């Protein structure tokens, strides 16, 4: 069973930065594509960023391009989301997610992801 644990959320002022981390266990990490989604109050969960197991293929939602950076350290079984120039509309619960072992290609489609973390709250004040 794959387990994902997010950390690094918190309260930040608009224009500030945060780095989220996601520690993966129970997965052949080198074979799992990973991603981040978020859900704001009253809204559906939406795609944020995704990275292939090799790190060569990366996708971002238009709303976060050039502000957020996804990366991974396979040796540490960890994926990161560096968030900069944060805006109040970035306020949401951020979820780390992983495709099954062997599914190494990144995707923006929520249904392609099998494993989910518990989420970490990010609040951006204006």
C-alpha positions in Angstrom: 0.0 0.0 0.0 1.4 3.4 -1.0 1.3 6.1 1.6 1.8 9.8 1.0 2.4 12.4 3.7 2.4 16.1 2.9 4.1 18.8 5.0 5.0 22.5 4.7 1.6 24.2 4.5 0.8 27.2 6.6 -0.2 30.9 6.6 1.6 33.3 4.4 1.0 36.9 3.1 0.3 37.6 -0.5 3.6 37.7 -2.5 5.2 35.2 -0.1 6.6 31.7 -0.7 6.1 28.2 0.7 7.5 24.8 -0.1 5.4 21.7 0.2 6.9 18.3 0.6 5.4 14.9 0.1 7.1 11.8 1.5 6.1 8.6 -0.3 6.4 5.1 1.2 5.2 1.7 0.0 5.8 2.6 -3.6 8.5 1.7 -6.0 9.2 5.4 -6.0 11.3 5.5 -9.1 8.3 4.1 -11.1 5.6 6.4 -9.8 4.6 9.6 -11.5 3.5 12.2 -8.9 1.3 15.2 -8.8 -0.2 18.0 -6.7 -3.9 18.9 -6.7 -5.7 21.5 -4.6 -9.2 22.1 -3.4 -10.5 25.5 -2.2 -13.7 25.9 -0.1 -16.8 25.3 -2.1 -14.8 24.3 -5.2 -13.9 21.1 -6.9 -10.4 19.7 -6.6 -8.2 20.9 -9.4 -4.9 20.0 -10.9 -1.8 22.0 -10.0 1.3 20.3 -11.2 2.7 16.8 -12.1 6.1 15.3 -12.7 7.2 12.0 -14.3 9.3 9.6 -12.4 12.4 10.7 -14.4 11.6 14.4 -13.8 11.9 15.1 -17.5 8.2 15.6 -18.1 6.4 18.3 -16.0 3.0 19.9 -16.3 1.5 22.9 -14.6 -1.9 24.5 -14.5 -2.1 27.8 -16.3 -2.9 29.5 -13.0 0.4 28.6 -11.4 2.8 28.6 -14.3 5.9 30.6 -13.7 5.1 30.8 -10.0 5.2 27.2 -8.8 7.9 24.6 -9.4 7.5 20.9 -8.9 10.5 18.7 -8.4 11.4 15.3 -7.0 14.3 13.6 -5.2 14.0 9.9 -5.8 16.7 9.0 -3.4 14.7 10.6 -0.7 11.3 9.3 -1.9 10.1 12.9 -1.8 8.4 15.3 -4.2 8.3 19.1 -3.7 6.1 22.0 -4.7 7.9 25.3 -4.4 5.3 28.1 -4.5 6.3 31.7 -5.0 4.4 35.0 -5.6 1.4 33.5 -3.7 -2.0 35.0 -4.2 -5.1 34.8 -2.0 -6.7 32.6 -4.7 -4.0 30.0 -4.0 -5.7 29.4 -0.7 -6.7 25.7 -0.6 -5.9 22.3 0.8 -3.1 20.9 -1.3 -3.0 17.1 -1.9 0.0 15.0 -3.0 -0.9 12.2 -5.3 0.9 9.2 -7.0 0.1 6.9 -9.9 0.6 3.2 -9.3 4.1 1.7 -9.6 5.0 1.4 -13.2 2.9 4.3 -14.3 5.8 6.6 -14.8 4.3 9.2 -17.1 2.9 12.4 -15.6 -0.7 13.3 -16.3 -3.0 16.2 -15.5 -6.0 13.9 -15.1 -7.2 13.3 -11.6 -8.6 9.9 -12.4 -5.2 8.6 -13.4 -3.9 9.0 -9.8 -4.5 6.2 -7.3 -2.9 7.2 -4.1 -3.6 10.5 -2.2 -2.1 12.1 0.9 -4.2 13.6 3.7 -3.7 17.2 2.4 -2.0 20.2 3.8 -3.6 23.6 4.3 -2.2 26.7 2.5 -3.7 30.0 3.4 -2.6 33.2 1.7 -3.7 36.4 3.3 -4.2 39.7 1.4 
